[in-house]
C-alpha cells in the first residue's frame, strides 16, 4: 500500500473529499472524482464514504484502492 500525507492549508481546517481526490491526482477531474465516490470503494477512517463534499480534518485517513492518504496540518 502506498502511503501519502496531505497537508491542510494554514487558513483552512478541512478539505472536501472530491477536492482531495483531484489534488492527489486520484481523479482526473471533479466529474471523475464524483463517479469514483458514487461507485464506492473510497473509505474514510475505515468506513465506505459516498458523500463527495465530506469534510476531511487533521487525522482523517482516506483509502482508495492501494493508496492511503493521511490528512495532516
Protein Blocks (a to p, Z undefined) as FASTA:
>chain_A
ZZddddddfkbcbdcfklmmmmnomafblklmmmmmmngoiaeehiacfbfklccdehia
cdehjaccdddZZ
